[in-house]
């Protein structure tokens, strides 16, 4: 059973809204799932301005970051694109608890507006002109795993098998699609907030489960107070407004 922050975060929220900066000029190290890059950068900037604490981020797939942590990477905070890895880190003693900081959705995106003339994403992928489709690695990227669930539900796994181009992250899947290295790509809805994303077209992939994204603070974080302060900030109204702007709930 997940243990969540119940006492620490409310107390830190009171600290966050106070007019006095906490440990100014200090820094924290945050491991962030690649789907959350754009939203995180704005959230981190706002947090830094309000608290005087520098946020240093490393972006990669959730599975890759989890493996880095398991191998001793000294991150203070981990923002995953699933619940599974933070829960595992809690069971393994790396963290004392987890929080849900975002919920995302999968889309099928293409730089070619013609791609979206079909009635559904399933029909679009059945077009013989579609030769390559990007998908994040289902073994390490939760968005890739959710995309594969949708493909399987649609009965397209066998017909698309030879067309799949495996990206290391959901951000790389969008990169492949936006540079037209592939005809289309399974991406995060947040990709539509970028200038490139707005130039293309997309289908919601309703068959893909929502991506429930959890975060946790290292039990032995070098800067535990500011790490927990940042985790508290992820749940505040200002962060929620930024999150919503990028297509997350």
C-alpha positions as CSV (number, residue, x, y, z in Angstrom):
1,X,0.0,0.0,0.0
2,X,1.3,3.4,-0.9
3,X,2.3,5.7,1.9
4,X,1.7,9.3,1.0
5,X,2.9,12.6,2.4
6,X,0.2,13.5,4.9
7,X,1.9,15.7,7.5
8,X,5.1,17.0,5.9
9,X,3.6,18.5,2.8
10,X,0.9,20.7,4.6
11,X,3.6,22.0,6.9
12,X,5.8,22.8,4.0
13,X,3.0,24.5,2.1
14,X,2.8,27.0,5.0
15,X,6.5,27.6,4.6
16,X,6.2,28.0,0.8
17,X,3.6,30.8,1.1
18,X,5.6,32.6,3.8
19,X,7.5,35.7,2.7
20,X,10.8,34.3,3.8
21,X,12.9,32.2,1.4
22,X,14.0,28.8,2.6
23,X,17.7,28.0,2.3
24,X,18.3,30.6,-0.4
25,X,20.9,29.8,-3.1
26,X,20.8,26.1,-2.3
27,X,19.9,23.5,-4.9
28,X,18.1,20.2,-5.4
29,X,18.6,17.5,-8.0
30,X,15.4,16.2,-9.7
31,X,15.0,13.1,-12.0
32,X,12.1,13.8,-14.3
33,X,10.2,11.6,-16.8
34,X,10.7,12.8,-20.3
35,X,7.1,13.5,-21.0
36,X,7.1,16.2,-18.4
37,X,10.0,18.3,-19.8
38,X,8.1,21.5,-20.9
39,X,5.8,21.6,-17.9
40,X,8.6,20.9,-15.5
41,X,10.8,23.6,-16.8
42,X,8.1,26.2,-16.2
43,X,7.3,24.8,-12.8
44,X,10.9,24.7,-11.8
45,X,11.5,28.3,-12.9
46,X,8.5,29.5,-10.9
47,X,9.6,27.5,-7.8
48,X,13.1,29.0,-8.1
49,X,11.8,32.5,-8.3
50,X,9.6,32.1,-5.3
51,X,12.0,30.2,-3.1
52,X,15.6,31.0,-4.2
53,X,16.4,27.3,-4.5
54,X,18.0,26.1,-7.7
55,X,16.4,23.0,-9.4
56,X,18.8,20.9,-11.4
57,X,16.9,18.4,-13.6
58,X,17.8,15.2,-15.5
59,X,15.3,14.0,-18.1
60,X,15.0,10.4,-19.3
61,X,12.5,7.6,-19.4
62,X,11.0,6.5,-16.1
63,X,12.6,3.1,-16.3
64,X,16.0,4.5,-17.1
65,X,15.8,7.0,-14.1
66,X,14.6,4.2,-11.8
67,X,17.6,2.1,-12.8
68,X,19.9,5.1,-12.2
69,X,18.5,5.5,-8.7
70,X,18.9,1.8,-8.0
71,X,22.5,2.1,-9.1
72,X,23.2,5.0,-6.6
73,X,22.4,8.2,-8.6
74,X,22.1,10.9,-6.0
75,X,18.7,12.5,-6.9
76,X,16.7,14.3,-4.3
77,X,13.4,14.0,-6.0
78,X,12.0,11.6,-8.6
79,X,9.1,12.5,-10.9
80,X,8.0,9.3,-12.6
81,X,5.5,8.8,-15.4
82,X,3.9,6.0,-13.5
83,X,3.0,4.8,-10.0
84,X,4.9,1.6,-10.2
85,X,8.5,2.8,-9.8
86,X,7.9,5.2,-6.9
87,X,5.9,2.5,-5.2
88,X,8.9,0.1,-5.7
89,X,11.3,2.7,-4.3
90,X,9.1,3.0,-1.2
91,X,9.1,-0.7,-0.7
92,X,12.9,-0.7,-1.2
93,X,13.4,2.0,1.4
94,X,14.6,4.8,-0.9
95,X,11.6,7.0,0.0
96,X,9.1,7.3,2.8
97,X,6.1,8.0,0.6
98,X,4.8,9.1,-2.7
99,X,2.4,11.7,-4.2
100,X,0.4,11.9,-7.4
101,X,1.5,15.1,-9.2
102,X,0.0,14.7,-12.7
103,X,-2.3,12.7,-14.9
104,X,-1.5,12.6,-18.7
105,X,-3.0,11.2,-21.9
106,X,-1.7,9.5,-25.0
107,X,-2.3,10.9,-28.5
108,X,-1.3,9.8,-32.0
109,X,0.4,12.8,-33.6
110,X,1.6,13.6,-37.2
111,X,3.3,16.5,-38.8
112,X,1.2,15.8,-41.9
113,X,-2.3,17.3,-41.7
114,X,-3.5,14.8,-44.3
115,X,-2.9,12.0,-41.7
116,X,-5.9,13.1,-39.6
117,X,-8.5,12.9,-42.3
118,X,-9.4,9.4,-41.4
119,X,-12.4,8.9,-39.0
120,X,-10.3,7.4,-36.2
121,X,-6.6,6.8,-35.3
122,X,-7.1,3.1,-36.0
123,X,-8.3,3.9,-39.5
124,X,-5.4,6.3,-40.0
125,X,-2.8,3.6,-39.2
126,X,-4.4,1.1,-41.6
127,X,-3.6,3.4,-44.5
128,X,-1.0,1.6,-46.7
129,X,0.9,4.9,-47.1
130,X,1.9,4.8,-43.4
131,X,5.3,3.1,-43.3
132,X,6.7,4.1,-39.9
133,X,5.2,4.8,-36.5
134,X,7.1,5.9,-33.5
135,X,6.4,4.5,-30.0
136,X,8.3,4.9,-26.8
137,X,9.9,1.8,-25.5
138,X,7.1,0.0,-23.6
139,X,9.6,-1.7,-21.3
140,X,10.9,1.6,-19.8
141,X,8.5,4.4,-20.8
142,X,5.0,4.3,-19.3
143,X,3.5,6.3,-22.2
144,X,4.9,3.6,-24.5
145,X,3.4,0.9,-22.4
146,X,0.0,2.6,-22.5
147,X,0.3,3.2,-26.3
148,X,1.0,-0.6,-26.7
149,X,-2.1,-1.4,-24.7
150,X,-4.2,0.7,-27.1
151,X,-2.6,-1.0,-30.1
152,X,-3.4,-4.4,-28.7
153,X,-7.0,-3.4,-27.8
154,X,-7.4,-2.2,-31.4
155,X,-6.2,-5.5,-32.8
156,X,-3.3,-3.8,-34.7
157,X,-0.3,-5.3,-33.0
158,X,0.5,-7.8,-35.7
159,X,-0.2,-5.5,-38.7
160,X,2.0,-2.7,-37.1
161,X,4.8,-4.8,-35.8
162,X,7.2,-4.1,-38.7
163,X,6.3,-0.4,-38.8
164,X,7.1,0.4,-35.2
165,X,10.1,2.5,-34.6
166,X,11.1,2.3,-30.9
167,X,12.1,5.6,-29.2
168,X,13.9,5.7,-25.9
169,X,11.4,8.2,-24.4
170,X,8.0,9.7,-25.3
171,X,9.8,13.0,-26.0
172,X,11.9,11.2,-28.6
173,X,8.8,9.6,-30.1
174,X,7.5,13.2,-30.7
175,X,10.9,14.2,-32.1
176,X,10.8,11.4,-34.6
177,X,7.3,12.4,-35.7
178,X,7.9,16.2,-35.7
179,X,11.0,15.8,-37.9
180,X,9.0,13.4,-40.2
181,X,11.5,10.6,-39.6
182,X,8.3,8.6,-39.2
183,X,4.8,9.2,-40.5
184,X,3.2,9.5,-37.0
185,X,4.1,8.8,-33.4
186,X,2.4,7.9,-30.2
187,X,3.0,11.0,-28.0
188,X,2.0,12.7,-24.8
189,X,-0.9,15.2,-25.1
190,X,1.5,17.8,-23.6
191,X,3.4,17.8,-27.0
192,X,0.5,19.8,-28.4
193,X,1.5,22.8,-26.2
194,X,4.7,23.2,-28.2
195,X,4.9,25.3,-31.4
196,X,5.8,22.2,-33.4
197,X,2.9,20.3,-31.9
198,X,0.4,22.9,-32.9
199,X,1.5,22.7,-36.5
200,X,0.6,19.0,-36.8
201,X,-2.6,17.1,-36.1
202,X,-3.5,14.4,-33.6
203,X,-6.1,11.8,-32.5
204,X,-6.9,11.2,-28.9
205,X,-6.1,7.5,-28.1
206,X,-9.0,6.7,-25.8
207,X,-8.0,3.0,-25.7
208,X,-4.8,4.0,-23.9
209,X,-5.1,4.2,-20.1
210,X,-4.6,7.5,-18.4
211,X,-1.0,8.0,-17.2
212,X,-1.0,8.4,-13.4
213,X,2.3,10.1,-12.5
214,X,3.8,9.8,-9.0
215,X,6.7,11.5,-7.3
216,X,8.8,10.8,-4.3
217,X,11.6,12.4,-2.2
218,X,14.7,10.5,-1.3
219,X,14.8,9.5,2.3
220,X,18.5,10.4,2.4
221,X,18.2,13.6,0.2
222,X,21.2,15.9,0.7
223,X,18.8,18.8,0.9
224,X,15.7,17.2,2.5
225,X,13.9,20.3,3.5
226,X,14.0,21.9,0.1
227,X,13.3,18.6,-1.7
228,X,10.1,18.2,0.3
229,X,9.3,21.9,-0.2
230,X,9.5,21.2,-4.0
231,X,7.3,18.2,-3.6
232,X,4.8,20.3,-1.8
233,X,4.9,22.9,-4.5
234,X,4.0,20.3,-7.1
235,X,0.5,20.1,-5.4
236,X,-0.1,23.9,-5.0
237,X,-2.5,26.0,-7.1
238,X,0.3,27.7,-9.1
239,X,1.8,24.4,-10.2
240,X,-1.7,23.1,-11.1
241,X,-2.3,26.0,-13.4
242,X,1.0,25.3,-15.2
243,X,0.2,21.6,-15.3
244,X,-3.2,22.3,-16.9
245,X,-1.7,24.5,-19.6
246,X,0.4,21.5,-20.8
247,X,-2.5,19.1,-20.9
248,X,-2.2,17.4,-17.6
249,X,-4.8,17.0,-14.8
